[in-house]
Amino acid sequence: MEDKAFELITQMYSEMKQQFEDMNKQFEDMNKQFKEVNRKLDQKADKTDIVRLENELNPKVQALFDGYKQHTDILERIENEVTRQEEIIMRRIK
């Protein structure tokens, strides 16, 4: 039973790790987009364009950050559970 729980937790950990990698790629893509927008703004910066971009991007960035924070919290819980399961297994082995 504990082996199945450990395998499930390990699988969940792998999936979460993959999701973090995907999110990091999304952040990298967003950084590239920000750099491109900044390059264009440097060419022709209009205050109304800057305000519009900030208003459009702030909610998106906040949503990404919230998702990243939720994934981090879940990963921490999984890591704690894996550690607890490992301790239980080590106690039974000894």
C-alpha positions in Angstrom: 0.0 0.0 0.0 2.8 2.4 0.9 4.6 1.5 -2.3 1.6 2.5 -4.3 1.3 5.8 -2.4 5.0 6.4 -2.8 4.7 5.7 -6.6 1.7 8.0 -6.8 3.5 10.8 -5.0 6.6 10.3 -7.2 4.4 10.4 -10.3 2.7 13.6 -9.1 6.1 15.1 -8.3 7.3 14.3 -11.9 4.1 15.9 -13.4 4.5 19.0 -11.2 8.2 19.3 -12.2 7.2 19.1 -15.9 4.5 21.8 -15.3 7.2 24.0 -13.7 9.4 23.5 -16.7 6.5 24.4 -19.0 5.8 27.5 -16.9 9.5 28.5 -17.0 9.3 28.3 -20.8 6.2 30.5 -20.8 8.0 33.0 -18.6 11.0 33.0 -21.0 8.6 33.5 -24.0 7.0 36.4 -22.1 10.4 37.9 -21.4 11.2 37.7 -25.1 7.9 39.4 -25.9 8.6 42.1 -23.3 12.0 42.7 -24.8 10.4 43.0 -28.3 7.8 45.4 -27.0 10.4 47.5 -25.2 12.5 47.6 -28.4 9.5 48.8 -30.3 8.7 51.3 -27.5 12.2 52.7 -27.7 11.6 53.3 -31.4 8.4 55.2 -30.8 7.2 55.5 -27.2 3.8 57.0 -26.7 2.5 57.3 -23.1 -0.9 56.1 -24.0 0.6 53.0 -25.6 2.6 52.3 -22.5 -0.4 52.7 -20.3 -2.5 50.4 -22.5 0.2 47.7 -22.5 0.6 47.9 -18.8 -3.2 47.5 -18.3 -3.3 44.6 -20.7 -0.2 42.8 -19.3 -0.5 43.3 -15.6 -3.5 40.9 -15.1 -1.9 38.3 -17.3 1.4 38.5 -15.4 -0.5 38.4 -12.1 -2.4 35.3 -13.2 0.8 33.5 -14.2 2.4 34.4 -10.9 -0.6 33.1 -9.0 -0.5 29.9 -10.9 3.3 29.6 -10.3 2.7 30.2 -6.6 0.0 27.5 -6.4 2.2 25.0 -8.2 5.0 25.9 -5.7 2.7 25.3 -2.8 1.5 22.0 -4.1 5.1 20.9 -4.9 6.1 21.7 -1.3 3.3 19.6 0.1 4.2 16.7 -2.2 7.9 17.0 -1.2 6.9 17.0 2.5 4.7 13.9 1.9 7.5 12.1 0.1 9.9 12.9 2.9 7.4 11.6 5.4 6.8 8.4 3.4 10.6 7.9 3.1 11.0 8.2 6.8 8.3 5.7 7.4 9.8 3.3 4.9 13.3 3.7 6.5 11.9 3.0 10.0 10.2 -0.2 8.8 13.4 -1.3 7.0 15.5 -0.9 10.2 
